[in-house]
Amino acid sequence: MAKEFDWDKTQSGSILGCFFWGYTMTQFLGGYLSDKVGGDVVVPIAACFWSILTFWTPQFAYLSTDKYVTLHILVLSRVLLGMFQGFYMPSVTSLIGHFIEGPHKSFYTPIIAAGQYFGFPLSQCKFHHIKKSFEHERLTYSFICSGSHLGTLISGSIGSILLERYGWQSVFYFVGVCSILWMLGMRYILIAKHRKKYLPFIMAENLADKPIKKDQEKVPWLTLFVKPAFWSLMVGHFCENNAFYILLSWLPTYFHENFPDAKGWVFNVVPWIVSMFSSVFSGWLADHLLEKGYSVTFVRKFIETISLGGTALGLILLSYMTTFGGALFCMAIAVACCGFHNSGILVNPQDIAPKHAGSVFGIMNMAGAIPGFVGVYMAGHILEATKSWAAVFNQTAGVCIFGCIVYLLFGTGKRII
């Protein structure tokens, strides 16, 4: 698209990053609504909008023949797309933290992960009478989050084939149609069947003079905001997301410019295959360490050190690579280590604020979305100014190291509110 519409690196960075302007706006709202009314009501509505916006993106691009008008139209559509997709992560965090237990866990997990396989958020159903009893919560969370890496893998492989044979427009049409089909399937399977199966049981419990306990107390934000542990979580998430979004957004451009003869499906697939397995492995490792008697604080910091430290190492090594194989290997290390974040800081809101995990995660992920537009845009600006990929990778690695140090000093796995 940059070649067709004659965008420079700064303009490309704006298009790549503006999604996160909208994504940032709805993080807290997503957590609040998921805790209040349930994502089964909110997310399908949002899914309709993000599906339509994705499908019609090629049409938006050709609404005007003026380069700058086209740029502004695409920026607006991407901001709106980010707003509607911003509901996912807070909803699923609230779901795992509050509403899933033994018999329901096996029902929800594959469906949620399936939604992530196509890169699409999913929702939750809310049953107040169910108590939280998630024996392997972290492994489940890692499994679900691995779906986003598999989604990138599928988009990178099938998308690369569609891109080469039918043009960039076909990729948007393919993802848009898949999104609509996923949403319709989710509505039928998750809501219709689940409610039909469990509604009589819920009504019977309510009629048996067992009032539903209100678990939605007000979030003690003042108490939370004065805790160093909360701010270390915010900083660590910001730094890791900065690396992840830069890799996600600029990885294809890096390989196209430095290794023009390389097949797109190779570098769009290999790093995300590794990251999918590393995400699941990190959940198993976290559970294994907890079963061995290590504290939650130690496990969170250990896993996050692998995530932030490993990502930084991979990026530093990448800046010295001159061969395609070496660059692909270092990129795979960096992306794989990003997968460990799912069992570190990403589940930490459930440790420090189990009753308010959705809302706390919304605030954390709102901060984490900022590098999506600031970091991605700055990467494009640095490239335009210096023509150096090493400058981008080393700067990103430095941010990761800073986040790792902050979280090691102040992070905790203990409940604080």
C-alpha positions in Angstrom: 0.0 0.0 0.0 2.9 2.4 0.8 4.3 1.8 -2.6 0.9 2.2 -4.4 0.0 5.4 -2.5 3.5 6.8 -2.3 3.8 7.0 1.5 7.1 7.7 3.2 8.2 5.9 6.4 6.6 8.6 8.7 3.3 8.3 6.9 3.4 4.5 7.0 4.1 4.7 10.7 1.1 6.9 11.1 -1.2 4.4 9.3 0.3 1.5 11.3 0.1 3.2 14.6 -3.3 5.0 14.4 -5.1 1.8 15.2 -3.9 2.1 18.7 -5.2 5.6 19.1 -8.7 4.0 19.1 -7.5 0.9 20.9 -6.4 3.0 23.8 -9.7 4.7 24.2 -11.9 1.7 25.0 -9.6 -0.3 27.3 -11.1 0.9 30.6 -14.6 1.0 29.1 -14.2 -2.6 28.0 -13.1 -3.7 31.5 -16.0 -1.8 33.1 -18.7 -3.1 30.8 -17.4 -6.7 31.0 -17.5 -6.5 34.8 -21.0 -5.0 34.7 -23.1 -6.5 31.9 -20.9 -9.1 30.3 -19.0 -9.3 27.1 -21.6 -11.5 25.6 -23.7 -8.4 25.1 -21.0 -5.9 24.3 -18.4 -7.7 22.2 -20.7 -9.1 19.4 -21.9 -5.6 18.7 -18.3 -4.3 18.5 -17.5 -7.3 16.3 -20.0 -6.3 13.7 -18.4 -2.9 13.4 -14.8 -4.1 13.3 -15.7 -6.7 10.7 -17.4 -4.2 8.4 -14.5 -1.7 8.8 -11.9 -4.4 8.0 -13.9 -5.6 5.0 -14.4 -2.1 3.5 -10.8 -0.8 4.1 -9.9 -1.2 0.4 -12.9 0.8 -0.6 -12.0 3.5 1.9 -8.5 3.7 0.3 -10.0 4.5 -3.1 -12.6 7.0 -2.0 -10.4 9.9 -3.1 -7.6 10.4 -5.7 -5.9 12.8 -3.4 -3.0 11.2 -1.5 -3.5 13.2 1.7 -7.3 12.8 1.7 -6.8 9.0 1.4 -4.4 9.1 4.3 -6.8 10.9 6.5 -9.7 8.5 5.6 -7.6 5.5 6.4 -6.4 7.0 9.7 -10.0 7.6 10.7 -11.1 4.0 9.7 -8.1 2.5 11.6 -8.9 4.6 14.7 -12.5 3.3 14.7 -11.3 -0.2 14.1 -9.0 0.1 17.2 -11.9 1.4 19.3 -14.1 -1.6 18.6 -11.3 -4.1 19.0 -10.3 -2.6 22.3 -13.0 -4.5 24.2 -11.4 -7.9 23.9 -8.5 -8.2 26.4 -10.3 -6.6 29.4 -13.3 -8.8 28.8 -11.4 -12.0 28.7 -9.3 -11.0 31.7 -12.5 -10.4 33.6 -13.9 -13.7 32.4 -10.9 -15.7 33.6 -10.6 -13.8 36.8 -14.2 -14.1 37.9 -16.6 -16.3 36.0 -15.0 -19.5 34.8 -14.6 -22.6 37.0 -14.0 -26.3 36.4 -16.9 -27.5 34.3 -17.2 -24.2 32.4 -13.5 -23.9 31.8 -13.4 -26.7 29.2 -16.4 -25.1 27.5 -15.1 -21.6 27.2 -11.4 -22.0 26.5 -11.4 -23.5 23.0 -14.0 -21.1 21.8 -12.1 -18.0 23.2 -8.9 -19.3 21.7 -10.6 -20.0 18.4 -11.6 -16.4 18.2 -8.1 -15.3 18.9 -6.8 -17.7 16.2 -8.3 -15.3 13.6 -7.1 -12.3 15.6 -10.7 -11.6 16.7 -11.7 -10.8 20.3 -14.3 -12.9 22.0 -16.7 -12.4 24.8 -17.9 -13.8 28.1 -21.1 -15.0 29.7 -21.6 -13.9 33.3 -22.8 -16.2 36.0 -22.7 -14.5 39.4 -23.4 -17.7 41.3 -20.2 -19.3 40.0 -17.3 -18.9 42.4 -13.8 -18.5 41.1 -12.0 -21.8 41.2 -9.4 -21.8 38.5 -6.8 -24.4 39.4 -4.7 -23.8 36.3 -5.8 -20.3 35.5 -2.4 -19.1 34.2 -2.0 -22.0 31.8 -5.5 -21.4 30.5 -4.8 -17.7 30.0 -1.6 -18.5 28.1 -3.4 -20.9 25.9 -6.0 -18.4 25.1 -3.5 -15.6 24.4 -1.5 -18.0 22.2 -4.4 -17.7 19.8 -3.4 -14.1 18.9 0.0 -15.5 17.8 -1.7 -18.2 15.8 -3.9 -15.5 14.3 -0.8 -13.6 13.2 0.6 -16.9 11.8 -2.6 -17.6 9.8 -2.8 -14.0 8.5 0.9 -14.0 7.7 0.8 -17.3 5.7 -2.6 -17.1 4.0 -2.3 -13.3 3.7 1.1 -13.6 2.0 -0.3 -16.0 -0.6 -3.4 -13.8 -1.2 -1.1 -10.7 -1.4 1.1 -12.2 -4.1 -1.7 -13.6 -6.2 -4.6 -11.2 -5.8 -3.2 -8.0 -4.3 -3.4 -6.4 -0.9 -7.1 -5.8 -1.1 -7.8 -9.5 -0.9 -6.2 -9.7 2.6 -8.7 -7.3 4.0 -11.7 -9.0 2.4 -10.5 -12.4 3.7 -10.0 -11.3 7.3 -13.3 -9.3 7.2 -15.3 -12.3 6.0 -13.6 -14.6 8.6 -14.5 -12.1 11.3 -18.1 -12.1 10.4 -18.3 -15.9 10.3 -16.5 -16.2 13.6 -18.9 -13.7 15.2 -22.0 -15.5 14.0 -20.6 -18.9 15.1 -19.7 -17.6 18.5 -23.2 -16.1 19.0 -24.8 -19.4 18.2 -22.4 -21.7 20.1 -21.5 -19.7 23.1 -24.7 -17.9 23.9 -27.6 -19.9 22.5 -26.5 -23.3 23.6 -24.8 -22.2 26.8 -27.8 -20.3 28.1 -30.2 -23.0 27.1 -28.2 -25.5 29.1 -27.6 -23.5 32.2 -30.5 -21.1 32.5 -32.8 -23.5 34.3 -30.1 -24.3 36.8 -29.4 -20.6 37.5 -33.1 -19.8 37.9 -33.6 -22.8 40.2 -30.7 -21.5 42.4 -32.1 -18.0 42.5 -35.6 -19.2 43.3 -34.2 -21.3 46.1 -33.8 -18.2 48.2 -30.1 -18.0 47.4 -29.6 -14.4 46.5 -26.9 -13.5 44.1 -24.1 -11.8 45.9 -22.9 -8.6 44.3 -19.3 -8.9 43.6 -18.8 -5.6 42.0 -17.6 -3.3 44.7 -16.1 0.0 43.7 -12.5 -0.2 42.6 -10.3 1.6 45.3 -8.4 3.5 42.7 -6.7 5.9 45.2 -5.3 2.9 47.1 -4.2 1.3 43.9 -2.5 4.4 42.4 -0.2 4.9 45.4 1.2 1.4 45.2 4.6 1.0 43.4 3.6 -2.5 42.4 0.8 -1.2 40.3 3.0 1.4 38.5 5.7 -1.2 37.9 3.1 -3.4 36.2 2.1 -0.4 34.0 5.7 0.4 33.1 6.5 -3.3 32.3 3.5 -3.7 30.2 4.2 -0.5 28.3 7.8 -1.5 27.5 6.9 -5.1 26.4 4.0 -3.8 24.2 6.4 -1.2 22.7 8.6 -4.0 21.4 5.8 -6.3 20.4 3.9 -3.6 18.4 7.1 -2.4 16.6 7.9 -6.0 15.6 4.3 -6.7 14.6 4.1 -3.5 12.5 7.5 -3.2 11.0 8.8 -6.8 10.7 7.5 -7.3 7.1 9.1 -3.9 6.0 12.4 -4.9 7.6 12.7 -8.1 5.7 11.4 -6.7 2.4 14.1 -4.0 2.5 17.0 -6.0 3.8 16.2 -9.3 2.1 14.1 -8.6 -1.0 14.5 -12.1 -2.4 13.1 -13.7 0.8 9.6 -15.3 0.6 7.1 -13.3 2.6 5.3 -16.4 4.0 8.6 -17.5 5.6 9.3 -14.4 7.7 5.5 -13.8 8.3 5.1 -17.3 9.7 8.2 -18.7 11.4 8.5 -16.1 14.3 4.8 -16.5 15.1 4.9 -20.3 15.1 7.6 -20.1 17.8 5.7 -17.5 19.8 2.6 -19.6 19.9 4.3 -22.5 21.6 6.3 -20.2 23.9 3.1 -18.6 25.1 1.6 -21.9 26.0 4.9 -23.1 27.5 5.2 -20.0 29.7 1.8 -20.9 31.2 2.9 -24.4 31.9 6.2 -23.2 33.4 4.5 -20.7 35.7 2.1 -23.4 37.0 4.9 -25.8 37.4 7.0 -23.3 39.5 4.0 -22.5 41.6 3.3 -26.2 42.3 7.0 -26.5 43.3 6.4 -24.0 46.1 7.8 -20.8 44.5 6.0 -17.6 45.4 3.7 -15.9 42.9 6.0 -12.8 43.1 9.0 -14.9 42.2 7.3 -16.6 39.3 5.9 -13.4 37.8 9.3 -11.7 37.9 11.1 -14.8 36.6 8.7 -15.2 33.7 8.8 -11.4 32.9 12.6 -11.4 33.0 12.6 -14.0 30.3 10.1 -11.9 28.3 11.6 -8.5 28.5 15.3 -9.6 28.8 15.0 -12.1 26.0 13.2 -9.7 23.7 15.9 -7.1 24.3 18.7 -9.7 23.6 17.0 -10.8 20.4 16.7 -7.2 19.2 20.3 -6.3 20.0 21.6 -9.4 18.2 19.3 -8.6 15.2 21.0 -5.3 14.7 24.2 -7.1 13.9 22.8 -9.7 11.5 23.7 -9.6 7.8 22.2 -12.9 6.6 18.5 -13.8 6.2 18.9 -17.0 8.4 20.5 -15.1 11.2 18.0 -12.3 11.1 15.1 -14.7 11.1 16.6 -16.6 14.1 17.0 -13.4 16.1 13.6 -12.2 15.2 12.1 -15.5 16.3 13.9 -15.2 19.6 12.5 -11.7 20.2 8.9 -12.6 19.2 9.0 -15.9 21.2 10.1 -14.1 24.3 7.1 -11.7 23.9 4.9 -14.8 24.4 6.2 -15.2 27.9 4.6 -11.9 28.8 1.2 -13.7 28.8 2.1 -15.5 32.0 4.0 -12.6 33.6 2.6 -9.1 33.8 -0.4 -9.9 31.6 -2.0 -12.0 34.4 -0.7 -9.9 37.2 -3.9 -7.9 37.6 -5.6 -11.1 38.8 -2.9 -11.4 41.5 -3.0 -7.8 42.8 -6.7 -7.1 42.3 -8.7 -10.4 41.9 -12.1 -8.7 42.4 -11.4 -5.9 39.9 -9.2 -7.7 37.4 -11.2 -6.5 34.4 -11.1 -2.8 35.3 -7.4 -2.9 36.4 -6.4 -4.7 33.3 -8.3 -2.1 31.2 -6.2 0.7 32.8 -3.0 -1.3 32.3 -3.8 -2.2 28.7 -4.8 1.4 28.0 -1.2 2.4 29.0 0.1 -0.6 27.1 -1.6 0.5 23.9 0.1 3.9 23.9 3.3 2.5 22.3 1.1 1.1 19.6 0.9 4.6 18.1 3.8 6.4 19.8 6.4 3.6 19.4 5.3 2.5 15.9 5.2 6.1 14.7 8.6 6.9 16.3 10.1 3.8 14.7 9.0 5.1 11.3 10.4 8.6 12.1 13.7 7.2 13.2 14.0 5.1 10.0 13.1 8.1 7.9 15.8 10.2 9.7 18.6 7.7 10.1 17.9 5.0 7.5 19.1 2.6 10.2 17.2 -0.4 11.5 19.9 -0.9 14.2 18.9 2.4 15.7 15.3 1.2 16.0 16.1 -2.2 17.4 18.7 -0.9 20.0 16.3 1.8 21.2 13.5 -0.7 21.6 15.8 -3.1 23.4 16.8 -0.3 25.8 13.1 0.3 26.6 12.7 -3.4 27.4 15.6 -3.4 29.7 14.3 -0.4 31.6 10.9 -2.1 32.0 12.5 -5.3 33.3 14.5 -3.4 35.9 11.4 -1.5 37.1 9.3 -4.6 37.4 12.0 -6.6 39.2 12.4 -3.8 41.8 8.7 -3.0 42.5 6.5 -5.8 41.1 4.6 -8.2 43.3 2.2 -11.2 43.0 0.5 -10.4 46.3 -3.0 -9.0 46.5 -2.9 -5.2 47.1 -6.7 -4.4 46.9 
